Amino acid sequence: MKTLSRLVQTGLTGTIRVPGDKSISHRAVMFGSIAHGKTMVDGFLPGEDCLSTIDCFRKLGVEIRQENDHVVINGNGIEGLREPKDILDVGNSGTTCRLLLGVLANTPFHSCVIGDDSIAKRPMNRVTGPLREMGTKIDGRDTGNYTPISIRGGSLKAIDYVSPVGSAQVKSAVLLAGLQADGTTTLTEPHHSRDHTERMLRAFGCEVVVNDLTVSLKGGQSLTATHIEVPGDISSAAFYLVAGAIVPNSDLTIEKVGINPTRTGIVDVLKEMGAEVTVTNQQTETSEPFADVHIKTSSLEGIEISGDLIPRLIDEIPIIALAATQAKGTTVIKDAAELKVKETNRIDTVVNELKKLGAQIEATEDGMIIHGKADLVGTTVDSHGDHRIGMMLAIASCLADGETVIQNSEAVHVSYPAFFEQLEQLRK
């Protein structure tokens, strides 16, 4: 439980770096584990989710040394993985769960994958379905739709899969299985999702072909160890970008933030709402581009957020909803039904918790409607075990009159272990 108070005059000021990108950190460990040779990762996010990924691959026989944000992985190829003596526990990480199933799709042994109570509620058939089509033997609760999931690799055949959802996790699981399949695996999405997997596969020496919404690769390719520099996580930076825009007297710079075009929807939305945000010192020579982002207190206007923009900011919608409470007019968020199957049902959770603080907000079937500008009042709120809800509520506390008590605040450790410490430093 965390108790925070309103910022009256000082605002949030300073220059910071946010933790390494969670999506890239997961993939760096996974790809290094199935590559040949020694992979070194710098900027790794040592949060609980990514540590779950390390734990799972250690149980699969991979030698991994991790010290803070530096990781060394001694990979022996995917054929070097060994049957785990224990259950593979992904903790709270949906990325670990779904991508791990793709890695295990052709392994000649049995594995059992579990997670926490939140993972047990999240649908896995979007991944287990196409993996079964490729030849993997999968069972579990509701015939493999929910964890625990039992998986034994099969003799995989490539498929041409049309995904009903634009999901980087689905795409990544199918591509990881496709590496081990006979033939060329192709996946087509309804919308562009994050392309970290395609970029990282190329960094490890794999040939990947992308044609608009379709990505394909030939089976039988081997990965070669490399050095991965993980940029700052823009999903973590989003909390400070919004804070910088809506907390009075704020002026913030976040250094070396990842600006992958599939992830920068938060920057586009803030600019469209009228925020004074600038991107400088762009570096594009690495597989993942990064830059410094500066923002200061701004006058925001309500907008509509929908369509192809949603996959580029799906994890940022909780903090965008808070920004909308401080904007003039009405903000409408649509086409975001995917929020219902995150760590919590984020549509209902965001709406209910912001209402407690005095926001004028209502849930819809696929999003929410927020009326601004609202005067927030401190009260007792709850992260419900969702790290992004917890951080959003912490930023809200900087605006709310009186004290805000955040229950289950420890959930932020999943992706941002030093979040509250850093927030306190910026408040001074």
N, C-alpha and C positions, 0 to 999 in steps of 0.2 A: 504494500500500500504506500502511496506517495501523496504528500500534501504540498500543493503549490499555490502561490498567491499571484495576484494581478501585478503587472508592470505598470506603474503610474506614469513615469516620465522618462526613465532611462532608455527604454527600448532594448533591442537586441543589436549589439554592434560587435564587429570583429571579423577576422579572417580564420576560417576553419577548413579542415579536411574531414570528410565523412568516411566511414569504413568502406572497404572494398566491396565491389558489386557482388551481391549474393548469387545471382544467376551465373555469373562468370566463374566465381569461386567454386561452386558446385561442379561445373563442367571441367574446370582445370584439374580437379582431383580425379574425376571419373575418367577423363580422356587420358590423363597421365597414367592411371592405373591399368588401362588396357593398351597402352603404347609400349614400344620396345625401347628400353633405355631409361636414363635418369631425367625426369622432368622437374624443373625448379619453378616455383610459383612465388611471386612477390606481390604484396598487397592483398593477400588472402584475408577473407572475412572470418575471424575466429568466433563467430556466433554459434549458437546451439544448433541451428539447422545445418550449417556447413560442417560442423564437427560430427554430426550424425552421418554425413556422407563419408568422412574419413573413417569412422568406426566401422561402417558397413564394408568398406573395401579392405580394411585390415582383416576383418573376419573372413574375407574371400582370399586371404593369403598374400596381400600386397604389402610390401614394406613402405611405410609412410612415416616421415619425421616432420613434426609440426612444432614450430616455436613462434608464438604470436602470429604475425602475418606472413611468415616465411615457411614454405612447405617444400619438402623434397620427396619425390615419389619414384621408387625403383620399380618400373613396370616390366613385365615379361610377356606382354601381349595379352589379348583376351583369352588365348588358349592357356595362359599361365594362371588363370584364376582357379581356385580350389574350392571344393565343397565346404561350406561353412559348418563348423561344429555347433554353432549356436544360431538362434533366430536373428535375422537381420532387422534391427530396430531403427526405423527412419525418424523416430521422434515426432516432431511437428512439421516435418518437411515434405510437402507434396512433390516438390521437384525431385528430391532424392528418391521417393517412392516410385514415381512414374518413369523416370529415366533409368533407374536401377532395373526395372522390369525389362526394359529394352536391352540392357547389357546382358541380362541373364537369359535372354530368349533362346539362345543356342547352346548354353553351357550343358555339358554332359553329366549333370548332377542335379540334385534336388535342393531347393532353397525355400525358406519360409520368410515372408516379409510382413512385418507388423509396424504399427505406429501408435501414437497416443490417441486419446479419445476423439480429438478433432479429426485426425486422419481417418479414423474408423467410420466417420460420417461422410467422407468425401468420395465421390464416385470414381472408380477406377476402370469401368468398362470402356471408357473412351480410349484407353490404352490396351487393356486386355483383349478387347474385340479384334483390332487389327493384328495383334500379336498371335492370336489364335488362328486367324486367316493365314498367317505365314507358317504355322506349324508348331507353335509353342503349346505345351501342355500346361494349362492353368486351372486352378480351382481355388475356392475360398468362399467366404460368406456371400450369399446371393449369387452363387455360381461365379465367383471371382469379381463381383462388382465392388466389394468392400473388403478391407483387410480384416483378419489375416488372410494373406494370399499365398498359396502354394504354387511353385513354379518349377518345372523341369524342362530344360531346353529340348527342342526338337530339331529335325533336319529342315532348316528354313528355306522357303521359296519366296522370291521377291513378289511384291504385289504392287498394283497401281491403285492407291488408296485416295479416295476423296473424303477428306475429314469434314464432319458436320460442324466443327467448331474451329475457330482460328486460335489455336493453342500451341505455344512453343513446346510445352511438355509433351503433347501428343506427337507433334512433328519430330521432336528429338528422340522419343522412344522408338518410333518407327524407323528413323534413320539409323539409330544404333543397332537395331535388329537387322536392318538392311545391310550393314557392314558385314554381317555374318551369313547372308542369304545367297542363294544361287540365283543370279540374274541381277537386273537393275530394278531397284525399288524406287517408286515415284509416289509423292504425296502432294495433293493439291488442297489448299485452304480456301475458305470463303473470304478471309481477310488476311492481310499481312500480320504475322505475329513476330515476336522477337527472333532475330537471326543469329544469336550468339553461337548456337550449335554449328551452323554453316560456316561461320567465320573461324571457329576454333578447330573444326575438322580440317579446314585448309591449313591452319597454322601447324597442325600435326602431320601435314603432308598428304591429306586425303583429297581426292578430286570430287568436288560437289558441283552440280549444274543447277543453276537457278534461272527460271524463266517466269517472271512475274510472280504468280501465286503458286507456282509448281516448283518443287525441288526434287532432285533425283541423284542417286549415287549407285555405283556398281558394287556388288558384293565381293568379298575376298580381299579388300584393301586393308593394309596394315598401317598402323599409326606409328610415327617416329617421335621420340621424346623431344621436347623443345622447352623454351623458357617463356613463361606467361607472366606479363605485367597486368595486374588487375586494377582498373581505374576505380575511382570512387563511385559508389552506388547512387545513381540519380534518384532511385526510389527513396533512399534515405535522405538525400539532399532536398527532396521535395518538401519535407517538413519545414526545413529552414528557409526554403525559397518562399513558401507561403507565409511563414512567420515574418520574414523580412518585408513582405508586401503589406501585411495587415496589422502588425503590432506598431503602434505609434513610435516615431523617433528611431526607427531601425535602419541599419545600413550594414549589409552582410556581403561577404565574398566567400564562396566555396571553391576551393582549389582542386584541380585535377579530377573533375567529375566526368564520368562517362557520358558521351553525347551520341551514342549509337542512334541513328535516325529512327529505329523502331521503338525507342524508349523516350524520346524527347517531347512527347505529347504534353507533359506538364509545363514545359517552357512555352510551347505554342499557346496553350490555354491561358496562362498568366499574361502573355503579351496581348492576346485578344481581349482579355478582361481589362487591359489598360495598365498593367504593372510595368514599372520601370526596371526591366531586366536586360542585362547585356551579357554576351558570351564573348570571351577574349582568350588569347593564347591557345588557340586550337592546335592540337597535335593529331595528325592523321596517318603518320608513318607506321603505327602499330596496327594490329588486326582490329583493335577496338579504339576508336577515336575518343579523345578527352579534351577538356578545356576548363577554364576558370569561369564561374558564373557569379555575377554581381547583381544584387537587388536591394532596393530601399523602399521605405513606406510609400504606398501608392494609393490612388483613388480608383477602386475597381468598379466595373459594371457587370451586371448579370448577362450571361450568354447561354446558348444551347450547345451541349456537348453530346455528340452522337456519332453513329456510323463508323467509318474506317478509323476515326480518331480513338475510339474506345480501346482497341487492343494496345495502343501505344501509351496508355496511361491507366490501365485497369487497376494496378496496385496503388495508384495515387488518388483514386476517387475519394477515399475518406478525407484526405487533407484538402482536396479540391472542394468538397462539400463545406468544410469549415471556411475556406476562402469565400465561398458564395454567401455565407451568412453575413459577411462584412462588405458585400458588394451592393451597389444601388440596383434596385430592380429584382427581377426573377431570373434564376438560373435553372435550366432544365437539363437533367442528365438522362439519356435514353440509350437503349441497345446494350445495357450493361447487366443482363441477367446472369452473366458469368460470376458476378459478385456473390451470388447465392451459394456457391460451392467453394468459397475460399475458406480460410481458417474459421470464420464464422459466416453466417448469412450477413454479409457486410451491408446490404441494403437496409435490412431491418435494424441491425446493430447501430449503424451510423445515425440513422433517423432517431432511434429511441434515445441514444446517449446525448445527441445534440439537443433534442427536445428538453431533456433534463436541465440543460444549461440556459434554456430560453430561446433557442433557435426556432424560427418558423419554417418547418421542413416537413414534408410528407413523402411517404414511400409510394412508388408505382410498381407495376409488374416487372419492369426492366430498368428501374433507376429511381430517381427522386426529383422532387421539385423543391427549391429552396428560395424563400423570399427574404430579401435583405432590405435594409441593414438592421441587424438585430443587436440589442444590448444583452450581452451574456452575463449570467449571474452564477457565481461559484456554488457548487453543491457536491454531493457524492456521486461519482460516475464509476463505470466498470469497463475494463478492456475486454472482458469475457475471454481472456486468454489469447487475444489477437494482438500481435505486436504493433500493427499499423493503427489499430484503434487506440491503443495505449499512447502512442506518440502523438496522434492527432489530438487527443484529449489534453495532453501536456501543453501543446501549443495553444489550445483553447483557453487553458488556465491563465495564460499571459494576458488575456483580454477580459476574462470574467471578473466581475466585481466580487471581492471577498476571496475566500479560500476554496480551492477545488481539491477534493480527495479522490485519487484514482485507485480503485481497488484492482487487484491482479496486475499491478504495474510492472511486475517482474517479467511479463510476457515480452517486453521490448528487447530482452537479452537474446531473443531468437535471431535478430538481425542487426541490433545496434547496442552492444553491451555497455558502451560509455555514453549513451544518449543523455541521461539525466545529468551526469557530471558536466557534459559539454554545454547543455542548456543553462546550467547554473553559472558557468563561466561567462556565457554571453549575456546573461541578465545583469552582470555587475558593471 
